[in-house]
Amino acid sequence: MSLEFNRIILRFKLIHLSSIILLIVIIKKTIQDYRYLKDNDCLVIITLISSTFALIAHQLMTINGIFIFFLIPILSGFSHIYYQKHLKDKKYIIYFLVFLSTASTLYYGNKYIDKRDFMDLRNVDIEQGINSKIFDAKLGGLKWITPINPSKPENEIFNLLEVIDIIKKDSRLKMLVTDYQFISVILSINDHSVNKYWYKHHVYPGYTDKYFEVYKKFFINKLRKEKIQVVYIIKPLHGDKNVLDSILESGCIIKSSVTDILDVYELKNCENLKTLN
């Protein structure tokens, strides 16, 4: 079992620890009178605990940033409410809740708000970031650094500036396939993207998945509807490597590698792009 997986399990245990008082209340009151299961208080508690599991599942399924720690003070707050109603004689509980909510807020506030210690940037020295105004004045005040080349962010910036200049000079109708979502913003263009993120199996089905043909039809219809002439694929794509290869036949595209991080797919007037509706 990996160290990162162990950390994830520990975090989830900490979140559920903050709801333990709520579980104790349900068990205690149900043992005293099973009709408590129909009580509004019981409904509130079950809803809170169920929502906690749902939000944890959401984070795992979407591979999203760590956002579920806000549940700890919320659950602790409701635990305090029901502690006062049902467990007021257990003085140690209030000390436990105060310690848990205070310690977790200080720890995660320092770790994820102050230090920005997200999973992708855990081992990155953000002090080496470069002012993002180098891309466009719209990004002024932000610093640029990513896990791709954290020791020399200027190399990544140089490559991106080259790509942005190429796209800017191309007047054709185009689709951008990239994890760099800011490019269409600073160019003030519609990227005509079919996905917000390019992460196979999590955001859209892979070639062997059940609903791939549905997604393929949707993708091609988007190309036809917007009359796309060229698709720019800006690498790296962390969740996919061959976006168009499984969507369009080789006779429908002319692929060229323009730079180290830019592939260009020119669309031909093939049968596949004509007939799919």
MARGU-693534 format. One record per residue (C-alpha): x, y, z; residue in one letter. Coordinates in steps of 0.05 Angstrom, whole numbers, padded with zeros to 5 digits, always signed. Layout:
N
XYZA;...
//
This chain:
277
+00000+00000+00000M;+00030+00067-00022S;+00046+00123+00026L;-00001+00170-00011E;-00058+00120-00005F;-00045+00114+00069N;-00049+00190+00075R;-00115+00191+00039I;-00145+00137+00085I;-00120+00176+00146L;-00153+00240+00122R;-00219+00205+00111F;-00215+00173+00180K;-00204+00242+00210L;-00266+00269+00175I;-00309+00212+00200H;-00280+00221+00270L;-00313+00289+00270S;-00381+00255+00259S;-00372+00201+00313I;-00414+00241+00363I;-00472+00243+00313L;-00468+00167+00305L;-00467+00158+00380I;-00530+00201+00387V;-00567+00160+00334I;-00548+00093+00366I;-00564+00116+00437K;-00631+00147+00420K;-00652+00088+00376T;-00636+00038+00431I;-00679+00079+00479Q;-00736+00085+00429D;-00735+00058+00358Y;-00785+00111+00338R;-00728+00161+00341Y;-00711+00137+00270L;-00772+00177+00247K;-00752+00239+00285D;-00729+00302+00248N;-00664+00303+00287D;-00648+00233+00262C;-00663+00255+00191L;-00615+00314+00198V;-00559+00270+00225I;-00568+00216+00172I;-00568+00270+00118T;-00503+00300+00145L;-00467+00233+00148I;-00493+00212+00080S;-00471+00278+00049S;-00402+00267+00078T;-00396+00199+00043F;-00424+00229-00022A;-00373+00286-00022L;-00315+00239-00008I;-00338+00194-00065A;-00344+00256-00110H;-00272+00276-00095Q;-00246+00206-00109L;-00285+00199-00174M;-00267+00268-00202T;-00195+00267-00177I;-00209+00338-00154N;-00167+00381-00109G;-00173+00369-00034I;-00236+00406-00014F;-00271+00359+00035I;-00235+00383+00098F;-00287+00438+00107F;-00332+00381+00131L;-00294+00375+00196I;-00316+00442+00227P;-00387+00432+00199I;-00394+00363+00229L;-00361+00386+00294S;-00411+00443+00298G;-00471+00397+00290F;-00439+00348+00339S;-00437+00405+00389H;-00511+00419+00379I;-00531+00346+00392Y;-00480+00339+00448Y;-00517+00395+00485Q;-00584+00360+00474K;-00566+00288+00489H;-00496+00281+00519L;-00486+00344+00561K;-00461+00304+00621D;-00401+00279+00581K;-00356+00340+00591K;-00296+00309+00554Y;-00336+00310+00489I;-00337+00385+00484I;-00261+00388+00495Y;-00252+00336+00441F;-00295+00375+00391L;-00260+00441+00406V;-00191+00408+00398F;-00211+00372+00334L;-00241+00432+00298S;-00187+00481+00321T;-00128+00435+00305A;-00155+00413+00237S;-00172+00485+00217T;-00102+00510+00235L;-00067+00450+00204Y;-00104+00448+00138Y;-00108+00524+00133G;-00032+00528+00138N;-00021+00468+00092K;-00070+00481+00036Y;-00086+00556+00039I;-00020+00587+00062D;+00030+00537+00033K;-00013+00514-00026R;+00008+00442-00012D;-00037+00408-00062F;-00020+00339-00088M;+00010+00362-00154D;+00051+00417-00123L;+00073+00381-00060R;+00146+00377-00079N;+00148+00443-00118V;+00182+00506-00091D;+00129+00557-00109I;+00178+00614-00094E;+00210+00598-00161Q;+00146+00618-00197G;+00150+00671-00252I;+00101+00729-00259N;+00045+00704-00305S;+00040+00773-00337K;+00091+00747-00386I;+00032+00712-00421F;-00017+00769-00417D;-00034+00829-00373A;-00098+00792-00353K;-00055+00745-00312L;-00016+00799-00277G;-00008+00788-00202G;-00005+00712-00210L;+00057+00669-00209K;+00069+00612-00258W;+00097+00545-00236I;+00073+00474-00251T;+00096+00403-00236P;+00119+00396-00308I;+00185+00432-00301N;+00185+00463-00231P;+00260+00476-00228S;+00259+00516-00294K;+00189+00544-00305P;+00218+00591-00357E;+00227+00532-00405N;+00153+00514-00401E;+00135+00587-00410I;+00179+00594-00472F;+00146+00532-00504N;+00076+00558-00488L;+00090+00627-00515L;+00113+00595-00580E;+00049+00554-00584V;+00005+00613-00568I;+00037+00654-00623D;+00024+00598-00674I;-00049+00592-00654I;-00059+00667-00655K;-00034+00672-00727K;-00080+00617-00752D;-00146+00646-00775S;-00179+00578-00788R;-00235+00551-00745L;-00200+00510-00693K;-00209+00467-00632M;-00160+00467-00575L;-00146+00403-00537V;-00105+00422-00477T;-00100+00423-00401D;-00076+00496-00407Y;-00146+00525-00405Q;-00122+00597-00400F;-00098+00599-00473I;-00167+00611-00503S;-00179+00665-00450V;-00117+00707-00466I;-00130+00698-00541L;-00204+00716-00532S;-00226+00658-00575I;-00275+00600-00569N;-00234+00536-00560D;-00294+00494-00584H;-00272+00441-00534S;-00318+00381-00523V;-00290+00371-00453N;-00269+00416-00397K;-00215+00365-00378Y;-00179+00314-00420W;-00178+00255-00373Y;-00199+00189-00404K;-00243+00142-00363H;-00258+00196-00312H;-00286+00252-00356V;-00302+00213-00420Y;-00303+00140-00440P;-00241+00105-00468G;-00240+00064-00532Y;-00260-00001-00497T;-00315+00030-00454D;-00389+00016-00463K;-00408+00087-00482Y;-00349+00103-00526F;-00390+00103-00591E;-00438+00153-00560V;-00380+00199-00541Y;-00348+00190-00610K;-00413+00211-00644K;-00418+00271-00598F;-00346+00291-00613F;-00353+00286-00688I;-00419+00323-00689N;-00384+00379-00651K;-00330+00382-00705L;-00383+00384-00760R;-00429+00434-00725K;-00373+00484-00712E;-00341+00470-00780K;-00274+00458-00748I;-00216+00457-00797Q;-00158+00443-00750V;-00148+00414-00681V;-00090+00437-00638Y;-00067+00388-00585I;-00021+00420-00534I;+00018+00371-00492K;+00024+00343-00442P;-00046+00316-00430L;-00043+00280-00364H;-00104+00237-00375G;-00098+00220-00449D;-00045+00216-00503K;-00082+00200-00568N;-00146+00240-00565V;-00164+00241-00639L;-00133+00174-00659D;-00192+00135-00631S;-00244+00186-00655I;-00226+00197-00729L;-00199+00149-00781E;-00129+00161-00807S;-00158+00183-00874G;-00194+00241-00840C;-00134+00276-00811I;-00065+00301-00830I;-00022+00302-00768K;+00041+00343-00759S;+00084+00358-00699S;+00099+00432-00701V;+00137+00439-00635T;+00157+00394-00578D;+00090+00406-00545I;+00044+00421-00604L;+00011+00372-00651D;-00033+00397-00707V;-00089+00355-00737Y;-00117+00384-00802E;-00185+00355-00817L;-00199+00328-00887K;-00266+00324-00921N;-00274+00250-00907C;-00336+00206-00907E;-00334+00199-00831N;-00342+00274-00821L;-00397+00278-00874K;-00445+00223-00853T;-00447+00220-00777L;-00508+00255-00747N;
//
